[in-house]
């Protein structure tokens, strides 16, 4: 199987007229299906290439069951020799994966399974919710009796150091509305009994439809944790409060036989599981791959980023977040033994004093002289004039000059970042190189959202989810690492030579001179008008040809997320009401 990571879209002119980057590697077919590799992590001895690749594919085909066979295809190949680390971005507001927690109870098809979990079998965590709390506990006819019972149960629950408590997951195979229904119960974990427990609600339908078959087959174990206070507030019907449920997934008793047990009907649920397991994305994935390596700041020779689009909301805070994610620290931090993770962090304050990155973007003069004309560049390059005016005094901008003589005059649609260091002994170069589809923008890499304000109680209740990263785009890239001498974590890293990596632009890039101006939207529009005047001697009216006030793509994405969220809430409410009605009916029949 050949895996290709490119900056080009599947448009003919981007392959024939424009400079792009391409990385590829061929992977051999494995001797057997390797499903365990689909759940690897960056901490594993071998690369997590397969896990990242299959997660990216699953996120795109999850809602198209007929395409889920790709999961099975990936399992046929051996990716242990991968030469780099995949960097994935997916749209959404993401939180970090919570730490591993030991579980005592697992979902089981026929009975509640009481067994302690093992860290070595841990697969990952899925962040979901409990549906149906307000319907069950916020009923006028109840007079608050069930709420008081729930409050008493939750008050007795032992919270762990992360503020969560374990709940019981139970299969409801006798509910006609959904054979995959899963109930969520809370009770005394030391001497649990269904009679002495309180049912909170259910797993959402879209989650239950893959949890149930994977659990029933014995391939995976599922356990759950909630934030007690959050669940109580949701039961009270507090506005905008959703009871989060952290679904911990581990290998089940039949996982070792997955190659023989997996069948056509289990492939879509497996695809949904892979798409749902939390992974580091965008800036956080960059940090996962690079920040654990102690890069010697005093030996840095250059840190560059070339992109065809630079985001509207670029500011020192974002640039500092990006630099910090790649492992950049203050000089005095290199030999520090300080355990505080915030010690020596690169911040916006440091960025304002001394910019960390050289941004490569073509000048308007270079674009005017291009072989393909200005019009092609107008649909390719994106830098708002306001962004340029805001950053022009920082010294960040450098000219993007094509490296190969044959490519001079052709616009570059590349997204390449590289940070290099030079060894004190022998002048050996090491560092890392990124290439792929990520432009230099918060939309591609993610915007770190501010912590909830204490002055806003509704937002503050969601603080249990921790830091949040808002990503707007689907992106895929690859990082090639040449680590400091003697610091290689994986064998594949040591084979990369910084000198052997061909960059599409001249290094070091020349800094903008005082008269230089980048090819902003406004500059290209003015240049196009000037060319039209010279050709026709007519006056060109540009009053309707403006794109300076185009809404930031982040704003558009937030609107889409809001609309989808509202529709999802309505669907969950209908689903929960239906299940509660049938659960109550079955309990009445049992009593009769």
C-alpha positions as semicolon CSV with decimal commas, in nm:
position;residue;x (nm);y (nm);z (nm)
1;X;0,000;0,000;0,000
2;X;0,132;0,343;-0,093
3;X;0,036;0,627;0,143
4;X;0,067;0,974;-0,011
5;X;0,054;1,301;0,181
6;X;0,039;1,608;-0,043
7;X;-0,038;1,978;-0,027
8;X;-0,225;1,958;-0,359
9;X;-0,600;1,924;-0,396
10;X;-0,736;1,689;-0,661
11;X;-0,765;1,965;-0,920
12;X;-0,576;1,924;-1,252
13;X;-0,422;2,271;-1,256
14;X;-0,272;2,220;-0,909
15;X;-0,081;1,922;-1,046
16;X;0,021;2,079;-1,377
17;X;0,074;2,451;-1,313
18;X;0,150;2,490;-0,943
19;X;0,433;2,383;-0,711
20;X;0,318;2,142;-0,440
21;X;0,483;1,903;-0,196
22;X;0,444;1,525;-0,195
23;X;0,559;1,266;0,059
24;X;0,493;0,898;0,010
25;X;0,596;0,560;0,144
26;X;0,516;0,206;0,038
27;X;0,415;-0,039;0,310
28;X;0,431;-0,420;0,278
29;X;0,138;-0,649;0,329
30;X;0,145;-0,807;0,674
31;X;0,155;-1,178;0,742
32;X;-0,181;-1,150;0,921
33;X;-0,449;-0,893;1,003
34;X;-0,314;-0,659;1,271
35;X;-0,605;-0,486;1,446
36;X;-0,398;-0,411;1,757
37;X;-0,189;-0,163;1,554
38;X;-0,505;0,040;1,489
39;X;-0,507;0,141;1,856
40;X;-0,139;0,229;1,900
41;X;-0,022;0,550;2,070
42;X;0,276;0,782;2,034
43;X;0,424;0,629;2,351
44;X;0,437;0,282;2,197
45;X;0,774;0,137;2,105
46;X;0,673;0,143;1,740
47;X;0,522;0,433;1,549
48;X;0,147;0,501;1,579
49;X;0,124;0,559;1,204
50;X;-0,146;0,295;1,149
51;X;-0,360;0,427;1,436
52;X;-0,340;0,785;1,309
53;X;-0,411;0,685;0,950
54;X;-0,710;0,467;1,032
55;X;-0,849;0,731;1,272
56;X;-0,836;0,994;0,997
57;X;-1,006;0,762;0,747
58;X;-1,268;0,651;1,001
59;X;-1,360;1,012;1,079
60;X;-1,447;1,067;0,711
61;X;-1,631;0,742;0,635
62;X;-1,798;0,685;0,973
63;X;-2,140;0,793;0,849
64;X;-2,109;0,589;0,528
65;X;-2,119;0,222;0,641
66;X;-2,044;0,095;0,290
67;X;-1,699;0,258;0,313
68;X;-1,611;0,111;0,652
69;X;-1,423;-0,171;0,476
70;X;-1,122;0,065;0,467
71;X;-1,065;-0,020;0,833
72;X;-1,018;-0,383;0,740
73;X;-0,789;-0,286;0,450
74;X;-0,553;-0,090;0,676
75;X;-0,528;-0,389;0,912
76;X;-0,383;-0,597;0,625
77;X;-0,060;-0,394;0,607
78;X;0,250;-0,352;0,821
79;X;0,318;0,013;0,912
80;X;0,594;-0,045;1,167
81;X;0,857;0,093;0,929
82;X;0,680;0,428;0,885
83;X;0,932;0,705;0,828
84;X;0,733;0,980;0,998
85;X;0,444;1,078;1,221
86;X;0,106;1,167;1,076
87;X;-0,044;1,497;1,196
88;X;-0,424;1,507;1,177
89;X;-0,674;1,790;1,225
90;X;-1,050;1,730;1,241
91;X;-1,327;1,992;1,272
92;X;-1,480;2,041;1,615
93;X;-1,417;2,166;1,967
94;X;-1,186;1,910;2,122
95;X;-1,071;1,833;2,475
96;X;-0,765;1,643;2,586
97;X;-0,801;1,273;2,648
98;X;-0,854;1,212;3,022
99;X;-0,602;0,997;3,210
100;X;-0,649;0,622;3,246
101;X;-0,877;0,526;3,535
102;X;-0,910;0,178;3,683
103;X;-1,261;0,041;3,634
104;X;-1,451;-0,214;3,843
105;X;-1,757;-0,280;3,625
106;X;-1,792;-0,351;3,253
107;X;-2,083;-0,362;3,015
108;X;-2,189;-0,718;2,934
109;X;-2,465;-0,862;2,715
110;X;-2,629;-1,081;2,982
111;X;-2,521;-0,946;3,320
112;X;-2,323;-0,669;3,486
113;X;-1,959;-0,776;3,485
114;X;-1,755;-0,703;3,798
115;X;-1,384;-0,718;3,717
116;X;-1,091;-0,482;3,761
117;X;-0,944;-0,333;3,445
118;X;-0,583;-0,370;3,334
119;X;-0,386;-0,075;3,199
120;X;-0,214;-0,289;2,938
121;X;-0,551;-0,367;2,781
122;X;-0,661;-0,002;2,768
123;X;-0,757;0,114;2,417
124;X;-0,874;0,470;2,471
125;X;-1,148;0,700;2,591
126;X;-1,464;0,827;2,421
127;X;-1,629;1,146;2,544
128;X;-2,007;1,118;2,523
129;X;-2,305;1,197;2,749
130;X;-2,600;1,054;2,940
131;X;-2,933;1,129;2,772
132;X;-3,273;1,141;2,939
133;X;-3,186;1,280;3,284
134;X;-3,412;1,585;3,276
135;X;-3,703;1,380;3,136
136;X;-3,678;1,125;3,416
137;X;-3,604;1,344;3,714
138;X;-3,761;1,679;3,630
139;X;-4,127;1,577;3,617
140;X;-4,400;1,783;3,795
141;X;-4,587;1,469;3,905
142;X;-4,277;1,334;4,080
143;X;-4,274;1,607;4,349
144;X;-3,893;1,573;4,364
145;X;-3,880;1,227;4,524
146;X;-3,656;1,078;4,254
147;X;-3,434;1,385;4,253
148;X;-3,383;1,347;4,628
149;X;-3,299;0,979;4,583
150;X;-3,052;1,061;4,307
151;X;-2,895;1,338;4,515
152;X;-2,852;1,094;4,804
153;X;-2,686;0,834;4,581
154;X;-2,452;1,084;4,418
155;X;-2,367;1,232;4,758
156;X;-2,240;0,891;4,873
157;X;-2,030;0,834;4,559
158;X;-1,656;0,837;4,606
159;X;-1,502;1,081;4,362
160;X;-1,151;1,010;4,233
161;X;-0,877;1,273;4,210
162;X;-1,016;1,386;3,874
163;X;-1,363;1,459;4,014
164;X;-1,538;1,166;3,846
165;X;-1,713;0,858;3,980
166;X;-1,775;0,523;3,814
167;X;-2,122;0,430;3,691
168;X;-2,272;0,098;3,583
169;X;-2,347;0,029;3,217
170;X;-2,626;-0,222;3,153
171;X;-2,756;-0,369;2,827
172;X;-3,134;-0,336;2,769
173;X;-3,206;-0,612;2,521
174;X;-3,580;-0,615;2,595
175;X;-3,659;-0,261;2,472
176;X;-3,839;-0,281;2,134
177;X;-3,745;0,076;2,034
178;X;-3,371;-0,005;2,027
179;X;-3,215;-0,348;2,068
180;X;-2,879;-0,177;2,127
181;X;-2,999;0,038;2,419
182;X;-2,756;0,080;2,710
183;X;-2,869;0,209;3,051
184;X;-2,650;0,414;3,284
185;X;-2,695;0,342;3,658
186;X;-2,543;0,477;3,977
187;X;-2,519;0,284;4,301
188;X;-2,294;0,144;4,573
189;X;-1,999;-0,006;4,386
190;X;-1,882;-0,209;4,685
191;X;-2,205;-0,410;4,708
192;X;-2,392;-0,328;4,393
193;X;-2,745;-0,449;4,329
194;X;-2,989;-0,329;4,065
195;X;-3,263;-0,293;4,326
196;X;-3,043;-0,056;4,527
197;X;-2,937;0,156;4,230
198;X;-3,081;0,454;4,042
199;X;-3,093;0,471;3,665
200;X;-2,962;0,804;3,533
201;X;-3,052;0,758;3,168
202;X;-2,905;0,601;2,855
203;X;-2,614;0,619;2,616
204;X;-2,702;0,828;2,309
205;X;-2,846;0,620;2,024
206;X;-2,550;0,691;1,791
207;X;-2,308;0,565;2,056
208;X;-2,513;0,265;2,169
209;X;-2,541;0,136;1,813
210;X;-2,168;0,055;1,805
211;X;-2,102;-0,003;2,176
212;X;-2,360;-0,282;2,205
213;X;-2,240;-0,510;1,919
214;X;-1,872;-0,465;2,008
215;X;-1,947;-0,545;2,372
216;X;-2,180;-0,837;2,293
217;X;-1,911;-0,993;2,073
218;X;-1,658;-0,982;2,357
219;X;-1,408;-0,788;2,147
220;X;-1,411;-0,480;2,370
221;X;-1,496;-0,391;2,729
222;X;-1,669;-0,063;2,816
223;X;-1,688;0,117;3,149
224;X;-1,815;0,464;3,234
225;X;-1,744;0,764;3,457
226;X;-1,947;1,079;3,521
227;X;-1,903;1,410;3,704
228;X;-2,162;1,374;3,989
229;X;-2,238;1,745;4,027
230;X;-2,285;1,784;3,654
231;X;-2,524;1,486;3,643
232;X;-2,729;1,630;3,930
233;X;-2,755;1,970;3,760
234;X;-2,864;1,803;3,435
235;X;-3,128;1,608;3,627
236;X;-3,252;1,933;3,782
237;X;-3,289;2,070;3,429
238;X;-3,028;2,344;3,462
239;X;-3,002;2,532;3,132
240;X;-2,739;2,405;2,883
241;X;-2,602;2,147;3,126
242;X;-2,520;1,813;2,968
243;X;-2,408;1,520;3,181
244;X;-2,078;1,409;3,033
245;X;-1,991;1,042;3,035
246;X;-1,633;0,927;2,986
247;X;-1,652;0,590;2,816
248;X;-1,334;0,390;2,879
249;X;-1,258;0,121;2,621
250;X;-1,030;-0,177;2,673
251;X;-0,960;-0,502;2,494
252;X;-1,225;-0,763;2,566
253;X;-1,181;-1,135;2,637
254;X;-1,212;-1,217;2,266
255;X;-0,983;-0,942;2,133
256;X;-0,698;-1,184;2,070
257;X;-0,929;-1,365;1,825
258;X;-1,051;-1,047;1,652
259;X;-0,910;-1,147;1,312
260;X;-1,129;-1,455;1,307
261;X;-1,435;-1,306;1,477
262;X;-1,462;-0,975;1,293
263;X;-1,726;-0,995;1,023
264;X;-1,908;-0,765;0,784
265;X;-2,167;-0,651;1,036
266;X;-1,902;-0,565;1,298
267;X;-1,683;-0,355;1,065
268;X;-1,909;-0,041;1,077
269;X;-1,924;-0,048;1,462
270;X;-1,545;-0,091;1,471
271;X;-1,513;0,207;1,236
272;X;-1,733;0,416;1,468
273;X;-1,524;0,317;1,771
274;X;-1,200;0,418;1,597
275;X;-1,353;0,748;1,486
276;X;-1,476;0,820;1,840
277;X;-1,168;0,737;2,049
278;X;-1,003;1,062;2,159
279;X;-0,667;1,138;2,002
280;X;-0,443;1,443;2,002
281;X;-0,523;1,664;1,703
282;X;-0,378;1,979;1,548
283;X;-0,153;2,172;1,789
284;X;-0,190;1,900;2,051
285;X;-0,073;1,631;1,809
286;X;0,223;1,850;1,717
287;X;0,302;1,876;2,088
288;X;0,261;1,500;2,139
289;X;0,518;1,426;1,869
290;X;0,774;1,705;1,920
291;X;0,761;1,856;2,267
292;X;0,895;1,550;2,449
293;X;1,227;1,587;2,268
294;X;1,462;1,827;2,443
295;X;1,559;2,056;2,157
296;X;1,874;2,263;2,236
297;X;1,752;2,621;2,190
298;X;2,099;2,775;2,170
299;X;2,187;2,554;1,873
300;X;1,886;2,657;1,660
301;X;1,980;2,782;1,312
302;X;1,635;2,855;1,169
303;X;1,261;2,800;1,221
304;X;1,054;2,859;0,906
305;X;0,698;2,810;0,787
306;X;0,587;2,852;0,425
307;X;0,213;2,857;0,355
308;X;-0,016;2,960;0,071
309;X;-0,266;3,095;0,322
310;X;-0,206;3,281;0,647
311;X;-0,509;3,305;0,872
312;X;-0,715;3,615;0,945
313;X;-0,686;3,567;1,321
314;X;-0,308;3,515;1,333
315;X;-0,165;3,695;1,637
316;X;0,130;3,658;1,878
317;X;-0,078;3,427;2,099
318;X;-0,135;3,177;1,818
319;X;0,225;3,196;1,696
320;X;0,351;3,137;2,049
321;X;0,110;2,842;2,091
322;X;0,240;2,688;1,768
323;X;0,605;2,741;1,861
324;X;0,549;2,602;2,210
325;X;0,372;2,296;2,069
326;X;0,682;2,216;1,862
327;X;0,892;2,211;2,177
328;X;1,031;2,565;2,177
329;X;1,135;2,684;2,523
330;X;1,330;2,966;2,678
331;X;1,708;2,927;2,646
332;X;1,766;2,886;3,018
333;X;1,526;2,592;3,027
334;X;1,741;2,344;2,832
335;X;1,932;2,202;3,127
336;X;1,665;2,271;3,388
337;X;1,545;1,992;3,613
338;X;1,228;2,186;3,701
339;X;0,925;1,953;3,693
340;X;0,663;2,227;3,646
341;X;0,540;2,190;3,284
342;X;0,483;2,568;3,263
343;X;0,846;2,641;3,350
344;X;1,028;2,796;3,055
345;X;0,723;2,790;2,825
346;X;0,732;3,014;2,521
347;X;0,448;3,267;2,545
348;X;0,302;3,561;2,352
349;X;0,512;3,794;2,568
350;X;0,830;3,628;2,443
351;X;0,696;3,623;2,087
352;X;0,647;4,000;2,091
353;X;1,005;4,054;2,208
354;X;1,168;3,810;1,967
355;X;0,962;3,638;1,692
356;X;1,025;3,265;1,689
357;X;0,924;3,183;1,331
358;X;1,006;3,316;0,984
359;X;0,687;3,321;0,774
360;X;0,745;3,267;0,403
361;X;0,499;3,435;0,167
362;X;0,562;3,570;-0,186
363;X;0,586;3,943;-0,243
364;X;0,345;4,109;-0,482
365;X;0,635;4,183;-0,719
366;X;0,718;3,813;-0,738
367;X;0,355;3,729;-0,815
368;X;0,337;3,996;-1,088
369;X;0,635;3,834;-1,262
370;X;0,482;3,485;-1,239
371;X;0,449;3,268;-1,548
372;X;0,084;3,188;-1,472
373;X;-0,039;3,542;-1,416
374;X;-0,206;3,709;-1,122
375;X;-0,549;3,552;-1,168
376;X;-0,431;3,202;-1,079
377;X;-0,257;3,334;-0,767
378;X;-0,573;3,516;-0,657
379;X;-0,749;3,181;-0,622
380;X;-0,446;3,024;-0,456
381;X;-0,284;3,270;-0,214
382;X;-0,465;3,417;0,084
383;X;-0,334;3,684;0,317
384;X;-0,576;3,957;0,430
385;X;-0,439;4,310;0,414
386;X;-0,544;4,366;0,776
387;X;-0,330;4,072;0,888
388;X;-0,030;4,209;0,702
389;X;-0,075;4,557;0,847
390;X;-0,106;4,410;1,195
391;X;0,212;4,199;1,165
392;X;0,434;4,400;0,926
393;X;0,640;4,557;1,207
394;X;0,720;4,220;1,369
395;X;0,981;4,114;1,113
396;X;0,807;3,778;1,063
397;X;0,770;3,796;0,684
398;X;1,025;3,657;0,439
399;X;1,005;3,614;0,064
400;X;0,916;3,270;-0,075
401;X;1,157;3,208;-0,363
402;X;1,125;2,878;-0,555
403;X;1,428;2,653;-0,504
404;X;1,439;2,484;-0,843
405;X;1,512;2,706;-1,142
406;X;1,240;2,530;-1,343
407;X;0,982;2,630;-1,084
408;X;1,061;3,003;-1,083
409;X;0,751;3,193;-1,191
410;X;0,513;2,916;-1,083
411;X;0,307;2,987;-0,768
412;X;0,375;2,770;-0,464
413;X;0,085;2,595;-0,293
414;X;0,313;2,443;-0,029
415;X;0,267;2,414;0,345
416;X;0,609;2,334;0,488
417;X;0,758;2,397;0,831
418;X;1,112;2,318;0,938
419;X;1,320;2,378;1,248
420;X;1,692;2,305;1,231
421;X;1,973;2,286;1,484
422;X;2,346;2,257;1,431
423;X;2,555;2,033;1,652
424;X;2,850;2,189;1,832
425;X;3,065;1,900;1,721
426;X;3,108;1,836;1,351
427;X;2,833;2,075;1,237
428;X;2,578;1,792;1,214
429;X;2,227;1,923;1,132
430;X;1,923;1,783;1,309
431;X;1,564;1,889;1,372
432;X;1,228;1,821;1,210
433;X;1,034;1,893;0,891
434;X;0,658;1,912;0,838
435;X;0,479;1,897;0,503
436;X;0,112;1,845;0,426
437;X;-0,210;2,041;0,398
438;X;-0,199;2,260;0,712
439;X;-0,184;2,630;0,632
440;X;-0,059;2,864;0,903
441;X;-0,392;2,940;1,067
442;X;-0,595;2,860;1,379
443;X;-0,858;2,709;1,148
444;X;-0,608;2,440;1,045
445;X;-0,407;2,389;1,365
446;X;-0,669;2,483;1,622
447;X;-0,741;2,783;1,842
448;X;-0,694;2,737;2,215
449;X;-1,016;2,856;2,377
450;X;-1,003;3,064;2,693
451;X;-1,103;2,887;3,018
452;X;-1,469;2,933;3,117
453;X;-1,530;3,253;3,309
454;X;-1,622;3,215;3,676
455;X;-1,862;3,502;3,622
456;X;-2,060;3,281;3,384
457;X;-2,198;2,986;3,588
458;X;-2,328;2,805;3,280
459;X;-1,983;2,795;3,117
460;X;-1,805;2,728;3,445
461;X;-2,001;2,403;3,490
462;X;-1,828;2,259;3,184
463;X;-1,483;2,325;3,332
464;X;-1,454;1,952;3,405
465;X;-1,378;1,901;3,037
466;X;-1,051;2,097;3,078
467;X;-0,868;2,286;2,800
468;X;-1,041;2,306;2,463
469;X;-0,905;2,332;2,108
470;X;-1,129;2,461;1,828
471;X;-1,035;2,325;1,483
472;X;-1,229;2,414;1,168
473;X;-1,067;2,208;0,892
474;X;-0,982;1,855;0,788
475;X;-0,602;1,849;0,747
476;X;-0,333;1,583;0,709
477;X;0,043;1,618;0,723
478;X;0,359;1,428;0,806
479;X;0,651;1,513;1,036
480;X;0,998;1,375;0,964
481;X;1,231;1,386;1,264
482;X;1,608;1,390;1,276
483;X;1,656;1,390;1,656
484;X;1,951;1,529;1,850
485;X;2,247;1,288;1,853
486;X;2,172;0,991;2,076
487;X;1,810;1,093;2,137
488;X;1,627;0,875;1,882
489;X;1,309;0,722;2,025
490;X;1,227;0,509;1,720
491;X;1,464;0,348;1,475
492;X;1,288;0,510;1,179
493;X;1,385;0,859;1,302
494;X;1,759;0,811;1,272
495;X;1,744;0,752;0,896
496;X;1,629;1,107;0,817
497;X;1,901;1,350;0,720
498;X;1,809;1,717;0,722
499;X;2,028;1,775;0,419
500;X;1,849;1,503;0,223
501;X;1,506;1,666;0,260
502;X;1,443;1,878;-0,050
503;X;1,257;2,200;0,027
504;X;1,067;2,379;-0,252
505;X;1,199;2,723;-0,155
506;X;1,532;2,893;-0,097
507;X;1,679;2,866;0,254
508;X;1,761;3,091;0,427
509;X;1,474;3,301;0,294
510;X;1,540;3,674;0,250
511;X;1,363;3,901;0,499
512;X;1,125;4,159;0,355
513;X;1,290;4,491;0,279
514;X;1,124;4,819;0,369
515;X;0,950;4,853;0,030
516;X;0,841;4,489;0,003
517;X;0,473;4,405;0,026
518;X;0,321;4,055;0,035
519;X;0,071;3,934;-0,222
520;X;-0,230;4,015;-0,006
521;X;-0,582;3,996;-0,145
522;X;-0,587;4,372;-0,182
523;X;-0,243;4,389;-0,346
524;X;-0,338;4,123;-0,602
525;X;-0,670;4,291;-0,670
526;X;-0,494;4,622;-0,737
527;X;-0,235;4,448;-0,956
528;X;-0,510;4,276;-1,157
529;X;-0,687;4,611;-1,206
530;X;-0,362;4,771;-1,315
531;X;-0,307;4,495;-1,571
532;X;-0,660;4,539;-1,707
533;X;-0,609;4,914;-1,746
534;X;-0,282;4,865;-1,932
535;X;-0,444;4,617;-2,169
536;X;-0,769;4,802;-2,241
537;X;-0,703;5,162;-2,134
538;X;-1,042;5,145;-1,959
539;X;-1,119;5,239;-1,601
540;X;-1,188;4,929;-1,393
541;X;-1,453;4,951;-1,122
542;X;-1,345;4,740;-0,823
543;X;-1,616;4,849;-0,585
544;X;-1,788;4,508;-0,601
545;X;-1,466;4,309;-0,616
546;X;-1,377;4,304;-0,251
547;X;-1,296;4,015;-0,026
548;X;-1,149;4,200;0,269
549;X;-1,467;4,163;0,472
550;X;-1,522;3,794;0,408
551;X;-1,629;3,635;0,742
552;X;-1,361;3,436;0,914
553;X;-1,409;3,066;0,844
554;X;-1,401;3,009;1,221
555;X;-1,726;3,205;1,256
556;X;-1,895;3,002;0,983
557;X;-1,788;2,677;1,144
558;X;-1,920;2,780;1,484
559;X;-2,260;2,847;1,328
560;X;-2,263;2,503;1,167
561;X;-2,163;2,336;1,494
562;X;-2,440;2,524;1,676
563;X;-2,706;2,417;1,424
564;X;-2,599;2,053;1,435
565;X;-2,588;2,059;1,814
566;X;-2,945;2,188;1,839
567;X;-3,076;1,918;1,605
568;X;-2,882;1,655;1,801
569;X;-3,041;1,766;2,129
570;X;-3,391;1,726;1,983
571;X;-3,309;1,378;1,850
572;X;-3,163;1,271;2,185
573;X;-3,469;1,399;2,370
574;X;-3,710;1,200;2,150
575;X;-3,491;0,889;2,181
576;X;-3,468;0,913;2,561
577;X;-3,842;0,973;2,605
578;X;-3,919;0,666;2,394
579;X;-3,680;0,446;2,593
580;X;-3,803;0,568;2,931
581;X;-4,161;0,493;2,828
582;X;-4,076;0,135;2,732
583;X;-3,856;0,079;3,041
584;X;-4,142;0,193;3,267
585;X;-4,386;-0,034;3,082
586;X;-4,160;-0,339;3,116
587;X;-4,114;-0,272;3,489
588;X;-4,493;-0,250;3,541
589;X;-4,538;-0,582;3,354
590;X;-4,277;-0,746;3,579
591;X;-4,462;-0,632;3,890
592;X;-4,791;-0,767;3,753
